[in-house]
Amino acid sequence: QVQLVESGGGLVQAGGSLRLSCAASGRTFSSYAMAWFRQAPGKEREFVAAIGWSGSSTYYGDSVKGRFTVSRDNAEATVYLQMNSLKPEDTAVYYCAAASTHGSRWYGAYEHWGQGTQVTVSS
């Protein structure tokens, strides 16, 4: 079992930056593919970014490509999401997720989820 705890959310103006963190505990973190998803009110959960177990492979949703960067520190059992050039449409609850097999853009591939952290971008 893996427990995930997100942090770093908050209120920021459009054009600003935030860095989200997801701290993992439990089974070996380095064996998991990790991802970030987000969900805005009234909308479906959206894939944001994923990173392979070694950190060498990363994938991004089209809406965040070029603005967001996912990274991980296996020694610290933490995955990060650096968010730059934020837009009001980035407002959502951001969730960290872990997959024991391989990463995917599909939320159903992930067995473990954090509780989410709110990101609000004002115009």
C-alpha positions as CSV (number, residue, x, y, z in Angstrom):
1,Q,0.0,0.0,0.0
2,V,1.2,3.5,-0.8
3,Q,-0.1,6.6,0.9
4,L,0.2,9.9,-1.0
5,V,-0.1,13.4,0.5
6,E,-0.2,16.4,-1.8
7,S,0.8,19.9,-0.8
8,G,1.7,23.3,-2.3
9,G,-1.7,24.4,-3.7
10,G,-3.0,27.8,-3.2
11,L,-4.2,31.0,-4.8
12,V,-2.1,32.7,-7.5
13,Q,-2.5,35.3,-10.1
14,A,-2.6,34.5,-13.8
15,G,1.0,34.2,-15.1
16,G,2.3,33.1,-11.8
17,S,3.9,29.9,-10.7
18,L,3.3,27.2,-8.1
19,R,5.1,23.9,-7.2
20,L,3.1,21.0,-6.0
21,S,4.6,18.2,-4.0
22,C,3.4,14.7,-3.4
23,A,5.0,12.8,-0.6
24,A,4.7,9.0,-0.6
25,S,5.0,6.5,2.2
26,G,4.6,2.8,2.3
27,R,5.9,0.4,-0.3
28,T,8.9,1.2,-2.4
29,F,8.2,4.5,-4.1
30,S,10.8,4.0,-6.8
31,S,8.9,1.1,-8.3
32,Y,5.8,3.2,-9.1
33,A,5.0,5.3,-12.0
34,M,3.5,8.6,-10.8
35,A,1.1,11.0,-12.3
36,W,-0.8,14.2,-11.7
37,F,-4.5,14.6,-12.6
38,R,-6.8,17.5,-12.0
39,Q,-10.5,18.0,-11.7
40,A,-12.4,21.3,-12.0
41,P,-16.0,21.6,-10.7
42,G,-18.4,20.0,-13.1
43,K,-15.7,18.6,-15.3
44,E,-14.2,15.1,-15.7
45,R,-10.8,14.3,-14.2
46,E,-8.1,15.4,-16.6
47,F,-4.6,13.9,-17.1
48,V,-1.9,16.5,-16.4
49,A,1.5,14.7,-16.3
50,A,3.1,11.4,-15.7
51,I,6.6,10.2,-14.9
52,G,8.2,6.8,-15.1
53,W,9.8,5.1,-12.1
54,S,13.3,6.2,-13.0
55,G,12.3,9.8,-13.9
56,S,13.7,9.5,-17.5
57,S,10.2,9.3,-19.1
58,T,7.7,12.1,-18.8
59,Y,4.3,12.7,-20.5
60,Y,2.1,15.8,-20.5
61,G,-1.5,16.7,-21.3
62,D,-1.8,19.0,-24.3
63,S,-3.2,21.8,-22.2
64,V,-0.2,22.0,-19.9
65,K,2.6,21.1,-22.3
66,G,5.4,23.6,-22.2
67,R,4.2,25.2,-19.0
68,F,4.3,22.4,-16.4
69,T,7.2,20.1,-15.5
70,V,6.9,16.8,-13.6
71,S,9.9,15.5,-11.7
72,R,10.6,13.0,-8.9
73,D,13.1,12.4,-6.2
74,N,13.2,8.7,-5.3
75,A,15.5,9.2,-2.3
76,E,12.9,11.6,-0.8
77,A,9.9,9.6,-2.1
78,T,8.4,12.7,-3.6
79,V,7.0,13.7,-6.9
80,Y,6.8,17.4,-8.0
81,L,4.7,19.4,-10.4
82,Q,6.2,22.8,-11.3
83,M,3.5,24.9,-12.8
84,N,4.5,28.1,-14.7
85,S,2.5,30.6,-16.7
86,L,-0.7,29.7,-14.9
87,K,-4.0,30.4,-16.4
88,P,-7.5,30.7,-14.8
89,E,-8.4,27.5,-16.6
90,D,-5.8,25.7,-14.6
91,T,-8.0,26.1,-11.5
92,A,-8.8,22.7,-10.2
93,V,-8.1,20.2,-7.4
94,Y,-4.9,18.5,-8.3
95,Y,-4.4,14.8,-7.4
96,C,-1.3,12.7,-7.2
97,A,-1.5,9.1,-8.3
98,A,0.7,6.0,-8.3
99,A,0.6,3.0,-10.6
100,S,2.5,-0.2,-9.8
101,T,2.6,-1.3,-13.5
102,H,3.3,1.5,-15.9
103,G,2.2,5.1,-16.3
104,S,-0.8,6.1,-18.4
105,R,-3.0,9.0,-19.3
106,W,-6.0,7.0,-18.1
107,Y,-6.9,7.5,-14.5
108,G,-8.0,3.9,-14.1
109,A,-4.4,2.7,-14.4
110,Y,-3.6,4.2,-11.0
111,E,-4.2,2.2,-7.8
112,H,-3.3,4.8,-5.2
113,W,-4.5,8.4,-4.9
114,G,-3.9,11.4,-2.7
115,Q,-6.6,13.6,-1.2
116,G,-5.9,16.4,-3.6
117,T,-4.8,20.0,-3.2
118,Q,-6.7,23.1,-4.5
119,V,-5.1,25.4,-7.1
120,T,-6.9,28.6,-7.8
121,V,-5.7,31.0,-10.5
122,S,-7.2,34.5,-10.5
123,S,-7.5,36.6,-13.7
